[in-house]
């Protein structure tokens, strides 16, 4: 499982996804800091958006 799997599993209609960093960091066995870095990379490379358009 990776970050995109988690986000896609949380999608419902066009609503926002609440991403619980502490929960998912524990499940993925990474630090919260590392998970935030991964999410930042995905945003920077336009795989994720933090806000809707």
CHARMM internal coordinates of N, CA and C (Angstrom, degrees):
IC EDIT
DIST 1 N 1 CA 1.4434
DIST 1 CA 1 C 1.5306
ANGL 1 N 1 CA 1 C 108.55
DIST 1 C 2 N 1.3326
ANGL 1 CA 1 C 2 N 115.35
DIHE 1 N 1 CA 1 C 2 N 141.68
DIST 2 N 2 CA 1.4601
ANGL 1 C 2 N 2 CA 119.18
DIHE 1 CA 1 C 2 N 2 CA 176.10
DIST 2 CA 2 C 1.5208
ANGL 2 N 2 CA 2 C 110.09
DIHE 1 C 2 N 2 CA 2 C -132.86
DIST 2 C 3 N 1.3065
ANGL 2 CA 2 C 3 N 116.29
DIHE 2 N 2 CA 2 C 3 N -177.31
DIST 3 N 3 CA 1.4637
ANGL 2 C 3 N 3 CA 121.27
DIHE 2 CA 2 C 3 N 3 CA -174.72
DIST 3 CA 3 C 1.5263
ANGL 3 N 3 CA 3 C 111.30
DIHE 2 C 3 N 3 CA 3 C -59.53
DIST 3 C 4 N 1.3164
ANGL 3 CA 3 C 4 N 117.49
DIHE 3 N 3 CA 3 C 4 N -44.08
DIST 4 N 4 CA 1.4591
ANGL 3 C 4 N 4 CA 119.53
DIHE 3 CA 3 C 4 N 4 CA -179.53
DIST 4 CA 4 C 1.5235
ANGL 4 N 4 CA 4 C 111.76
DIHE 3 C 4 N 4 CA 4 C -65.12
DIST 4 C 5 N 1.3196
ANGL 4 CA 4 C 5 N 117.86
DIHE 4 N 4 CA 4 C 5 N -35.46
DIST 5 N 5 CA 1.4702
ANGL 4 C 5 N 5 CA 120.98
DIHE 4 CA 4 C 5 N 5 CA 174.70
DIST 5 CA 5 C 1.5274
ANGL 5 N 5 CA 5 C 110.49
DIHE 4 C 5 N 5 CA 5 C -61.32
DIST 5 C 6 N 1.3074
ANGL 5 CA 5 C 6 N 116.20
DIHE 5 N 5 CA 5 C 6 N -43.49
DIST 6 N 6 CA 1.4627
ANGL 5 C 6 N 6 CA 121.12
DIHE 5 CA 5 C 6 N 6 CA -179.17
DIST 6 CA 6 C 1.5240
ANGL 6 N 6 CA 6 C 110.08
DIHE 5 C 6 N 6 CA 6 C -62.85
DIST 6 C 7 N 1.3290
ANGL 6 CA 6 C 7 N 116.05
DIHE 6 N 6 CA 6 C 7 N -49.93
DIST 7 N 7 CA 1.4631
ANGL 6 C 7 N 7 CA 120.22
DIHE 6 CA 6 C 7 N 7 CA -178.04
DIST 7 CA 7 C 1.5245
ANGL 7 N 7 CA 7 C 110.46
DIHE 6 C 7 N 7 CA 7 C -62.41
DIST 7 C 8 N 1.3069
ANGL 7 CA 7 C 8 N 118.03
DIHE 7 N 7 CA 7 C 8 N -45.86
DIST 8 N 8 CA 1.4698
ANGL 7 C 8 N 8 CA 119.99
DIHE 7 CA 7 C 8 N 8 CA -178.09
DIST 8 CA 8 C 1.5233
ANGL 8 N 8 CA 8 C 111.00
DIHE 7 C 8 N 8 CA 8 C -64.14
DIST 8 C 9 N 1.3157
ANGL 8 CA 8 C 9 N 117.63
DIHE 8 N 8 CA 8 C 9 N -32.41
DIST 9 N 9 CA 1.4560
ANGL 8 C 9 N 9 CA 121.00
DIHE 8 CA 8 C 9 N 9 CA 177.43
DIST 9 CA 9 C 1.5163
ANGL 9 N 9 CA 9 C 113.53
DIHE 8 C 9 N 9 CA 9 C -70.42
DIST 9 C 10 N 1.3262
ANGL 9 CA 9 C 10 N 116.51
DIHE 9 N 9 CA 9 C 10 N -18.78
DIST 10 N 10 CA 1.4597
ANGL 9 C 10 N 10 CA 121.90
DIHE 9 CA 9 C 10 N 10 CA -179.02
DIST 10 CA 10 C 1.5303
ANGL 10 N 10 CA 10 C 112.82
DIHE 9 C 10 N 10 CA 10 C -95.68
DIST 10 C 11 N 1.3316
ANGL 10 CA 10 C 11 N 117.33
DIHE 10 N 10 CA 10 C 11 N -8.18
DIST 11 N 11 CA 1.4654
ANGL 10 C 11 N 11 CA 120.55
DIHE 10 CA 10 C 11 N 11 CA -176.32
DIST 11 CA 11 C 1.5261
ANGL 11 N 11 CA 11 C 111.52
DIHE 10 C 11 N 11 CA 11 C -66.77
DIST 11 C 12 N 1.3236
ANGL 11 CA 11 C 12 N 114.79
DIHE 11 N 11 CA 11 C 12 N 133.74
DIST 12 N 12 CA 1.4576
ANGL 11 C 12 N 12 CA 121.54
DIHE 11 CA 11 C 12 N 12 CA 175.94
DIST 12 CA 12 C 1.5191
ANGL 12 N 12 CA 12 C 106.82
DIHE 11 C 12 N 12 CA 12 C -141.02
DIST 12 C 13 N 1.3219
ANGL 12 CA 12 C 13 N 116.99
DIHE 12 N 12 CA 12 C 13 N 115.03
DIST 13 N 13 CA 1.4602
ANGL 12 C 13 N 13 CA 122.24
DIHE 12 CA 12 C 13 N 13 CA -177.76
DIST 13 CA 13 C 1.5283
ANGL 13 N 13 CA 13 C 109.30
DIHE 12 C 13 N 13 CA 13 C 52.69
DIST 13 C 14 N 1.3224
ANGL 13 CA 13 C 14 N 116.79
DIHE 13 N 13 CA 13 C 14 N -134.32
DIST 14 N 14 CA 1.4586
ANGL 13 C 14 N 14 CA 120.66
DIHE 13 CA 13 C 14 N 14 CA -179.69
DIST 14 CA 14 C 1.5214
ANGL 14 N 14 CA 14 C 111.35
DIHE 13 C 14 N 14 CA 14 C -106.55
DIST 14 C 15 N 1.3216
ANGL 14 CA 14 C 15 N 116.74
DIHE 14 N 14 CA 14 C 15 N 14.53
DIST 15 N 15 CA 1.4574
ANGL 14 C 15 N 15 CA 120.53
DIHE 14 CA 14 C 15 N 15 CA -176.81
DIST 15 CA 15 C 1.5118
ANGL 15 N 15 CA 15 C 113.04
DIHE 14 C 15 N 15 CA 15 C -75.76
DIST 15 C 16 N 1.3243
ANGL 15 CA 15 C 16 N 116.10
DIHE 15 N 15 CA 15 C 16 N 166.25
DIST 16 N 16 CA 1.4644
ANGL 15 C 16 N 16 CA 120.87
DIHE 15 CA 15 C 16 N 16 CA 179.81
DIST 16 CA 16 C 1.5312
ANGL 16 N 16 CA 16 C 111.50
DIHE 15 C 16 N 16 CA 16 C -72.59
DIST 16 C 17 N 1.3079
ANGL 16 CA 16 C 17 N 114.84
DIHE 16 N 16 CA 16 C 17 N 159.36
DIST 17 N 17 CA 1.4593
ANGL 16 C 17 N 17 CA 121.73
DIHE 16 CA 16 C 17 N 17 CA 176.41
DIST 17 CA 17 C 1.5176
ANGL 17 N 17 CA 17 C 107.86
DIHE 16 C 17 N 17 CA 17 C -109.00
DIST 17 C 18 N 1.3203
ANGL 17 CA 17 C 18 N 116.70
DIHE 17 N 17 CA 17 C 18 N 124.17
DIST 18 N 18 CA 1.4558
ANGL 17 C 18 N 18 CA 121.27
DIHE 17 CA 17 C 18 N 18 CA 174.60
DIST 18 CA 18 C 1.5230
ANGL 18 N 18 CA 18 C 106.96
DIHE 17 C 18 N 18 CA 18 C -87.28
DIST 18 C 19 N 1.3141
ANGL 18 CA 18 C 19 N 116.25
DIHE 18 N 18 CA 18 C 19 N 117.99
DIST 19 N 19 CA 1.4582
ANGL 18 C 19 N 19 CA 121.43
DIHE 18 CA 18 C 19 N 19 CA -176.89
DIST 19 CA 19 C 1.5152
ANGL 19 N 19 CA 19 C 108.65
DIHE 18 C 19 N 19 CA 19 C -103.44
DIST 19 C 20 N 1.3018
ANGL 19 CA 19 C 20 N 117.01
DIHE 19 N 19 CA 19 C 20 N 111.56
DIST 20 N 20 CA 1.4600
ANGL 19 C 20 N 20 CA 122.74
DIHE 19 CA 19 C 20 N 20 CA -177.53
DIST 20 CA 20 C 1.5350
ANGL 20 N 20 CA 20 C 109.27
DIHE 19 C 20 N 20 CA 20 C -88.95
DIST 20 C 21 N 1.3223
ANGL 20 CA 20 C 21 N 115.44
DIHE 20 N 20 CA 20 C 21 N 96.19
DIST 21 N 21 CA 1.4581
ANGL 20 C 21 N 21 CA 120.06
DIHE 20 CA 20 C 21 N 21 CA -174.27
DIST 21 CA 21 C 1.5184
ANGL 21 N 21 CA 21 C 112.73
DIHE 20 C 21 N 21 CA 21 C -58.66
DIST 21 C 22 N 1.3154
ANGL 21 CA 21 C 22 N 118.58
DIHE 21 N 21 CA 21 C 22 N -44.29
DIST 22 N 22 CA 1.4686
ANGL 21 C 22 N 22 CA 120.27
DIHE 21 CA 21 C 22 N 22 CA -177.64
DIST 22 CA 22 C 1.5243
ANGL 22 N 22 CA 22 C 110.97
DIHE 21 C 22 N 22 CA 22 C -62.51
DIST 22 C 23 N 1.3133
ANGL 22 CA 22 C 23 N 116.57
DIHE 22 N 22 CA 22 C 23 N -44.84
DIST 23 N 23 CA 1.4725
ANGL 22 C 23 N 23 CA 120.70
DIHE 22 CA 22 C 23 N 23 CA -179.42
DIST 23 CA 23 C 1.5277
ANGL 23 N 23 CA 23 C 111.39
DIHE 22 C 23 N 23 CA 23 C -62.73
DIST 23 C 24 N 1.3311
ANGL 23 CA 23 C 24 N 116.06
DIHE 23 N 23 CA 23 C 24 N -49.14
DIST 24 N 24 CA 1.4616
ANGL 23 C 24 N 24 CA 118.92
DIHE 23 CA 23 C 24 N 24 CA -174.92
DIST 24 CA 24 C 1.5200
ANGL 24 N 24 CA 24 C 112.23
DIHE 23 C 24 N 24 CA 24 C -74.61
DIST 24 C 25 N 1.3163
ANGL 24 CA 24 C 25 N 117.70
DIHE 24 N 24 CA 24 C 25 N -30.29
DIST 25 N 25 CA 1.4645
ANGL 24 C 25 N 25 CA 119.38
DIHE 24 CA 24 C 25 N 25 CA 175.15
DIST 25 CA 25 C 1.5236
ANGL 25 N 25 CA 25 C 109.78
DIHE 24 C 25 N 25 CA 25 C -62.44
DIST 25 C 26 N 1.3185
ANGL 25 CA 25 C 26 N 116.41
DIHE 25 N 25 CA 25 C 26 N -41.70
DIST 26 N 26 CA 1.4657
ANGL 25 C 26 N 26 CA 120.15
DIHE 25 CA 25 C 26 N 26 CA 178.82
DIST 26 CA 26 C 1.5225
ANGL 26 N 26 CA 26 C 110.46
DIHE 25 C 26 N 26 CA 26 C -64.49
DIST 26 C 27 N 1.3296
ANGL 26 CA 26 C 27 N 117.35
DIHE 26 N 26 CA 26 C 27 N -44.46
DIST 27 N 27 CA 1.4691
ANGL 26 C 27 N 27 CA 120.15
DIHE 26 CA 26 C 27 N 27 CA -179.56
DIST 27 CA 27 C 1.5176
ANGL 27 N 27 CA 27 C 112.35
DIHE 26 C 27 N 27 CA 27 C -65.02
DIST 27 C 28 N 1.3303
ANGL 27 CA 27 C 28 N 116.07
DIHE 27 N 27 CA 27 C 28 N -37.91
DIST 28 N 28 CA 1.4659
ANGL 27 C 28 N 28 CA 120.33
DIHE 27 CA 27 C 28 N 28 CA -179.13
DIST 28 CA 28 C 1.5237
ANGL 28 N 28 CA 28 C 112.34
DIHE 27 C 28 N 28 CA 28 C -84.84
DIST 28 C 29 N 1.3256
ANGL 28 CA 28 C 29 N 116.22
DIHE 28 N 28 CA 28 C 29 N -6.57
DIST 29 N 29 CA 1.4697
ANGL 28 C 29 N 29 CA 122.87
DIHE 28 CA 28 C 29 N 29 CA 179.61
DIST 29 CA 29 C 1.5268
ANGL 29 N 29 CA 29 C 112.23
DIHE 28 C 29 N 29 CA 29 C 60.06
DIST 29 C 30 N 1.3347
ANGL 29 CA 29 C 30 N 114.49
DIHE 29 N 29 CA 29 C 30 N 46.83
DIST 30 N 30 CA 1.4645
ANGL 29 C 30 N 30 CA 121.50
DIHE 29 CA 29 C 30 N 30 CA 174.06
DIST 30 CA 30 C 1.5221
ANGL 30 N 30 CA 30 C 107.43
DIHE 29 C 30 N 30 CA 30 C -131.22
DIST 30 C 31 N 1.3214
ANGL 30 CA 30 C 31 N 116.36
DIHE 30 N 30 CA 30 C 31 N 165.38
DIST 31 N 31 CA 1.4599
ANGL 30 C 31 N 31 CA 119.00
DIHE 30 CA 30 C 31 N 31 CA 176.34
DIST 31 CA 31 C 1.5283
ANGL 31 N 31 CA 31 C 109.26
DIHE 30 C 31 N 31 CA 31 C -75.28
DIST 31 C 32 N 1.3124
ANGL 31 CA 31 C 32 N 115.18
DIHE 31 N 31 CA 31 C 32 N 158.40
DIST 32 N 32 CA 1.4654
ANGL 31 C 32 N 32 CA 119.67
DIHE 31 CA 31 C 32 N 32 CA 176.81
DIST 32 CA 32 C 1.5258
ANGL 32 N 32 CA 32 C 109.39
DIHE 31 C 32 N 32 CA 32 C -61.18
DIST 32 C 33 N 1.3230
ANGL 32 CA 32 C 33 N 117.10
DIHE 32 N 32 CA 32 C 33 N -38.90
DIST 33 N 33 CA 1.4634
ANGL 32 C 33 N 33 CA 121.25
DIHE 32 CA 32 C 33 N 33 CA 178.59
DIST 33 CA 33 C 1.5244
ANGL 33 N 33 CA 33 C 110.72
DIHE 32 C 33 N 33 CA 33 C -59.27
DIST 33 C 34 N 1.3259
ANGL 33 CA 33 C 34 N 116.46
DIHE 33 N 33 CA 33 C 34 N -45.54
DIST 34 N 34 CA 1.4770
ANGL 33 C 34 N 34 CA 120.27
DIHE 33 CA 33 C 34 N 34 CA 179.72
DIST 34 CA 34 C 1.5187
ANGL 34 N 34 CA 34 C 110.53
DIHE 33 C 34 N 34 CA 34 C -64.34
DIST 34 C 35 N 1.3128
ANGL 34 CA 34 C 35 N 117.36
DIHE 34 N 34 CA 34 C 35 N -40.71
DIST 35 N 35 CA 1.4597
ANGL 34 C 35 N 35 CA 120.49
DIHE 34 CA 34 C 35 N 35 CA 179.44
DIST 35 CA 35 C 1.5235
ANGL 35 N 35 CA 35 C 110.45
DIHE 34 C 35 N 35 CA 35 C -64.44
DIST 35 C 36 N 1.3209
ANGL 35 CA 35 C 36 N 117.06
DIHE 35 N 35 CA 35 C 36 N -40.34
DIST 36 N 36 CA 1.4738
ANGL 35 C 36 N 36 CA 120.13
DIHE 35 CA 35 C 36 N 36 CA 176.93
DIST 36 CA 36 C 1.5322
ANGL 36 N 36 CA 36 C 110.53
DIHE 35 C 36 N 36 CA 36 C -63.29
DIST 36 C 37 N 1.3259
ANGL 36 CA 36 C 37 N 117.26
DIHE 36 N 36 CA 36 C 37 N -38.10
DIST 37 N 37 CA 1.4619
ANGL 36 C 37 N 37 CA 120.96
DIHE 36 CA 36 C 37 N 37 CA 176.59
DIST 37 CA 37 C 1.5247
ANGL 37 N 37 CA 37 C 110.91
DIHE 36 C 37 N 37 CA 37 C -62.75
DIST 37 C 38 N 1.3241
ANGL 37 CA 37 C 38 N 116.92
DIHE 37 N 37 CA 37 C 38 N -42.49
DIST 38 N 38 CA 1.4649
ANGL 37 C 38 N 38 CA 120.93
DIHE 37 CA 37 C 38 N 38 CA 179.00
DIST 38 CA 38 C 1.5236
ANGL 38 N 38 CA 38 C 111.27
DIHE 37 C 38 N 38 CA 38 C -63.55
DIST 38 C 39 N 1.3222
ANGL 38 CA 38 C 39 N 116.71
DIHE 38 N 38 CA 38 C 39 N -43.67
DIST 39 N 39 CA 1.4651
ANGL 38 C 39 N 39 CA 120.55
DIHE 38 CA 38 C 39 N 39 CA 178.68
DIST 39 CA 39 C 1.5244
ANGL 39 N 39 CA 39 C 109.88
DIHE 38 C 39 N 39 CA 39 C -64.56
DIST 39 C 40 N 1.3225
ANGL 39 CA 39 C 40 N 117.49
DIHE 39 N 39 CA 39 C 40 N -41.74
DIST 40 N 40 CA 1.4671
ANGL 39 C 40 N 40 CA 121.09
DIHE 39 CA 39 C 40 N 40 CA 178.09
DIST 40 CA 40 C 1.5277
ANGL 40 N 40 CA 40 C 110.96
DIHE 39 C 40 N 40 CA 40 C -60.59
DIST 40 C 41 N 1.3315
ANGL 40 CA 40 C 41 N 116.84
DIHE 40 N 40 CA 40 C 41 N -39.79
DIST 41 N 41 CA 1.4628
ANGL 40 C 41 N 41 CA 120.75
DIHE 40 CA 40 C 41 N 41 CA 177.87
DIST 41 CA 41 C 1.5281
ANGL 41 N 41 CA 41 C 110.19
DIHE 40 C 41 N 41 CA 41 C -64.05
DIST 41 C 42 N 1.3161
ANGL 41 CA 41 C 42 N 117.13
DIHE 41 N 41 CA 41 C 42 N -43.41
DIST 42 N 42 CA 1.4688
ANGL 41 C 42 N 42 CA 120.53
DIHE 41 CA 41 C 42 N 42 CA 178.87
DIST 42 CA 42 C 1.5226
ANGL 42 N 42 CA 42 C 111.66
DIHE 41 C 42 N 42 CA 42 C -62.90
DIST 42 C 43 N 1.3222
ANGL 42 CA 42 C 43 N 116.95
DIHE 42 N 42 CA 42 C 43 N -37.78
DIST 43 N 43 CA 1.4698
ANGL 42 C 43 N 43 CA 121.01
DIHE 42 CA 42 C 43 N 43 CA 177.58
DIST 43 CA 43 C 1.5252
ANGL 43 N 43 CA 43 C 109.56
DIHE 42 C 43 N 43 CA 43 C -68.28
DIST 43 C 44 N 1.3218
ANGL 43 CA 43 C 44 N 116.58
DIHE 43 N 43 CA 43 C 44 N -46.62
DIST 44 N 44 CA 1.4622
ANGL 43 C 44 N 44 CA 121.28
DIHE 43 CA 43 C 44 N 44 CA -179.06
DIST 44 CA 44 C 1.5303
ANGL 44 N 44 CA 44 C 111.78
DIHE 43 C 44 N 44 CA 44 C -58.15
DIST 44 C 45 N 1.3274
ANGL 44 CA 44 C 45 N 116.62
DIHE 44 N 44 CA 44 C 45 N -38.31
DIST 45 N 45 CA 1.4671
ANGL 44 C 45 N 45 CA 121.07
DIHE 44 CA 44 C 45 N 45 CA -179.22
DIST 45 CA 45 C 1.5229
ANGL 45 N 45 CA 45 C 113.29
DIHE 44 C 45 N 45 CA 45 C -93.88
DIST 45 C 46 N 1.3264
ANGL 45 CA 45 C 46 N 115.41
DIHE 45 N 45 CA 45 C 46 N 13.47
DIST 46 N 46 CA 1.4731
ANGL 45 C 46 N 46 CA 124.41
DIHE 45 CA 45 C 46 N 46 CA 172.49
DIST 46 CA 46 C 1.5341
ANGL 46 N 46 CA 46 C 114.21
DIHE 45 C 46 N 46 CA 46 C 63.52
DIST 46 C 47 N 1.3289
ANGL 46 CA 46 C 47 N 116.29
DIHE 46 N 46 CA 46 C 47 N 32.20
DIST 47 N 47 CA 1.4610
ANGL 46 C 47 N 47 CA 119.87
DIHE 46 CA 46 C 47 N 47 CA 171.28
DIST 47 CA 47 C 1.5281
ANGL 47 N 47 CA 47 C 110.21
DIHE 46 C 47 N 47 CA 47 C -87.29
DIST 47 C 48 N 1.3315
ANGL 47 CA 47 C 48 N 116.01
DIHE 47 N 47 CA 47 C 48 N -26.29
DIST 48 N 48 CA 1.4627
ANGL 47 C 48 N 48 CA 123.40
DIHE 47 CA 47 C 48 N 48 CA 177.36
DIST 48 CA 48 C 1.5196
ANGL 48 N 48 CA 48 C 108.99
DIHE 47 C 48 N 48 CA 48 C -132.56
DIST 48 C 49 N 1.3196
ANGL 48 CA 48 C 49 N 115.36
DIHE 48 N 48 CA 48 C 49 N 154.76
DIST 49 N 49 CA 1.4641
ANGL 48 C 49 N 49 CA 121.01
DIHE 48 CA 48 C 49 N 49 CA 172.86
DIST 49 CA 49 C 1.5205
ANGL 49 N 49 CA 49 C 107.14
DIHE 48 C 49 N 49 CA 49 C -123.90
DIST 49 C 50 N 1.3180
ANGL 49 CA 49 C 50 N 116.36
DIHE 49 N 49 CA 49 C 50 N 137.24
DIST 50 N 50 CA 1.4584
ANGL 49 C 50 N 50 CA 120.09
DIHE 49 CA 49 C 50 N 50 CA 179.41
DIST 50 CA 50 C 1.5122
ANGL 50 N 50 CA 50 C 112.04
DIHE 49 C 50 N 50 CA 50 C -78.89
DIST 50 C 51 N 1.3225
ANGL 50 CA 50 C 51 N 117.02
DIHE 50 N 50 CA 50 C 51 N -23.68
DIST 51 N 51 CA 1.4549
ANGL 50 C 51 N 51 CA 121.72
DIHE 50 CA 50 C 51 N 51 CA 179.17
DIST 51 CA 51 C 1.5210
ANGL 51 N 51 CA 51 C 108.51
DIHE 50 C 51 N 51 CA 51 C -135.94
DIST 51 C 52 N 1.3333
ANGL 51 CA 51 C 52 N 115.58
DIHE 51 N 51 CA 51 C 52 N 149.71
DIST 52 N 52 CA 1.4600
ANGL 51 C 52 N 52 CA 119.90
DIHE 51 CA 51 C 52 N 52 CA 177.37
DIST 52 CA 52 C 1.5132
ANGL 52 N 52 CA 52 C 112.21
DIHE 51 C 52 N 52 CA 52 C -70.60
DIST 52 C 53 N 1.3035
ANGL 52 CA 52 C 53 N 114.63
DIHE 52 N 52 CA 52 C 53 N 159.37
DIST 53 N 53 CA 1.4764
ANGL 52 C 53 N 53 CA 119.55
DIHE 52 CA 52 C 53 N 53 CA -179.92
DIST 53 CA 53 C 1.5026
ANGL 53 N 53 CA 53 C 110.84
DIHE 52 C 53 N 53 CA 53 C -91.55
END
COOR INIT
IC SEED 1 N 1 CA 1 C
IC BUILD
